[in-house]
Amino acid sequence: MLIEELVLEKLRGLPPTQQQEVLDFVEFLEYRQRPLFDAVVKRIRERAAVYEAGEIDALVTEARDDFYRQQQPDHAD
């Protein structure tokens, strides 16, 4: 079972007030990682001038994947 499915299963078993707490926490996690994502986008834009247009899409995809990979709990630097 995927993590998403487990979370949904457990969420459905909670009363509405606790479901709201879960939602608040998820929104907090999104908010907390947003500045990191913005910093990645800024760096890409700063460096984009040295690349051709076709290369930028690949760089953005790679940066996005790296960013989300680093957000995984089992990621070790």
Secondary structure as GFF3:
##gff-version 3
##sequence-region A 1 77
A	DSSP	alpha_helix	3	12	.	.	.	ID=ss1
A	DSSP	alpha_helix	16	47	.	.	.	ID=ss2
A	DSSP	three_ten_helix	48	50	.	.	.	ID=ss3
A	DSSP	alpha_helix	53	70	.	.	.	ID=ss4
###
